[in-house]
Amino acid sequence: MALVLYGHPLSSFTHKVLVAFYDLGTPFEFRLLDPTQAGDRDLIAGLTPLGKFPALRDADADVTVAESSVIIGYLDALAGGGRLVPRDAAAARDVMAWDRVFDMHVQGPMQSIVDARLFMDKAAEPGVTAHARGQLDRAYSAIEVRLQATGDDWIAGDFSMADCAALPALFYAGILHPFADHPRLSAWFERLIARPSAARVLDEARPWFDLFPFRDMLPARFL
């Protein structure tokens, strides 16, 4: 198959790209990489500048694409364009801005909580977690304001790359720091996880949730 996606079924950035693949209906092959295996680490190091998944290999075009947002843009163009990244420049900027919000200001703080649990001294974890929770509160409030202002079903008009980014970021962040007191954000998240492409990604990830360091906090409906 021409398109091969390298990633891991527990990886949020892999999830982001998988949502795009499934929403576009683009055929591909998934290659699972195990970061505990030296051979897989060497493989992804040769595919991406920082040695991180996901990575997309298009054999027909002899192109390798790194970074989740860039991969989605590439897939959107292959599918004819305008589906996940709008053709209109102003609309595209809006989508990309919210894509950055989810990757940097939701995914980022969430990942710092996970990293503190996995890699830091126990004495450092409470401070890191408290700071990250404050960052998430700020992001949640901004998303709530946005959804209230637009009244749209999705974060930037039609379903887009920004919603692909939101699904995994909010899924994991919501486990660690719930957003139930933000009604519009909560309702939008329910729409996200009900979308067939997103539901498929979460279903395929379910067998791997035992590896998540906060598995005990996972809502029963996702187990």
N, C-alpha and C positions, 0 to 999 in steps of 0.2 A: 504494500500500500504506500502511496506517495507521501502521506502525512503521518508522521509519528510524533506523539507527544510523550516526552519523558517527564515523569513526576512520581508523586506518592499519593495514595488515596486518603491520607490524613492531612496532607498539606493544604493550607487555606489558599495559597496562590495557585496550586494545581486545581483546586475546586473552582476558582474563579474562571480559569480557562476552560474547564470541562463544562461549566454552565454555558459558556459561549458556543462550544462545539455542539452541544445538544440542542441549544436554542436555534442555531443555524441549520441543524441537520447535516452537518459536514462529516463525511466518513473519515475515520482515522484509526490508527492503531495506538493503543496505550502501552507504554513500556514502563513498568514499575521499577523504580530505583530504590535500593535499600542503602541509606546513608551509613549504616554500620559496616557495609562491605567495601573494602578498599577498591575493588574493581569498579563498582558503581560510582564511588566518589571520583575515581580517575575519569570515568566516562563523562560525568556531568561537568567536571572541570575542563574537559576538552570541548564542551558544547557551549558554555556560557562564560562570560568574563569573570564572574565571581564564584563560579562553581556551585550555583544554586539552581534548583529546579523551580518551575518547569522550564523546559526547552522544547521548541518545535523544530522538527527536521522535515523539510519539503524536498524529497529526493528528486522529483521531476524538475524543480527549479534550481536544485543544488544550493539551497539556502537553509541556514540555521538561524532561528529567531529566538532571542532571549527576552526576558521580562514580560510579565503577564499582560500588561496593557498593550505592549507592542505586538505580542502574539495575537491578541484579540483584534487589534487593528488590521493585522495581516489576514486573519481569517475572514474578517468582515469584507475586506477588499476582494478576496477570493470568491466570496459568495455574491459579489456584485456591488457591494458597498451600500452604505446608508441604512443598514439594519441595526447595528450596535454602536456605530459611530456616525452621527448625522453628516450628511453632505454639506449642510448649511454651516458656515464657519462659526457663527455665534452659538448655534446649538451645539456644535462639536466642542467648543470651548467650555460650555456649561457641563457637558458630559465628562470631559476630561478633568475639570475642576473637582467634581464630586467623586470621580474615580480616585483622585488623589486624597480626598478627605477620608475615604474608606481605607485605602492602603496605608496612609501615613498616620491618621488621627484616630482610627478605630483599630485597625490591624496592629499598628505599631505599639500602642499602650498594652493591648491584649498580649502581644508577644513578649513584652517586657515582664509581665506577670508570670508567664510560662517559663521564660528564661531564668527568672529569679528562683523559681522552684527547682528547676533542673540543674542550674549551673552555679548559683551563688551560695555563699555562706548563709545558713539559716538566720543569722542575726541581721542580714541585709534585706531579707525578703519582706518584712512588714513595711519598711520605708519605701522600697521600690513599688510594692503593691498599692500603698496609699497614694503615691504620686500618680501612678497609672490610672487609678480609679478617678482621680480628679480630672485627668485628661479625658477620660471616657465620658464623664459627666458633661464636660464642655462640648464634646462632639455630639453626644445624644441631644443636648439642648439645641444645637445648631441644626441638626437634622429635623427635630420636631418643628422648629420655626419654619424651615424650608417647606415641609409638607403642609403645614397650616397655610402658608402663603400661596402655594400653587394649587392645592386641592387635587393634584394629579395622583393617579394610581401608582406611578413610578417616580423616582427621584428627579429625573431630568426630562420630563415629557414622556415619550414612549419608552418601553423597556430598552435598556442600553447597556453599554460596557460598565457604566456606573452601578447598575443593579447587579451585574455579574460580580463586581468587586464587593458590593454590600453583603451578598448572601453569606460567604464564609466569614467575613470580618464580623458581622453582627451575630452569626451563629456562635462562634467561639467567645466573642466578647460578652454576649448576653449570658453565657454560662458563668463567667467569672464575675461579671458586674451587671446584673439584670437591669433592663430598661422598662419594666412594667409600669412605672409611673409616668411614662411618656406615651400617651394613648395613640397618637398618630404614628409614631415610630413602631409601636407594637403592632398596630393594624397592618402597616406596610410590611413588616417582617412576616406576618402570617400570609400575606399575598405572595411574598417571595418564596417561602418554603412550599407553597401550594402550586407554584408554577412547575409544570412537568419537568423541565430541564433541571431546575434546582432540586426538586424532590428526588430525581434520579441520582444526582450527585451525592446527596445525603444518604440515600439508601445504599449506594455502593460503598460509602465510607463506614457504614455501621459496623462491619466486622472488624474494623481497625480501631474503634473507639477505646478498646481496652488499653491501648498504648498512650492515650491522652492522660497526662499527669493529674488532671482534675476530673477523672472519669466519674468519681463519686458524686460530682455536682451536676452531671448530665441529666436533664429532665427525662423521665421514664419514656416519654413518647418518642425519643430519638434512639432508644436502646433496642 
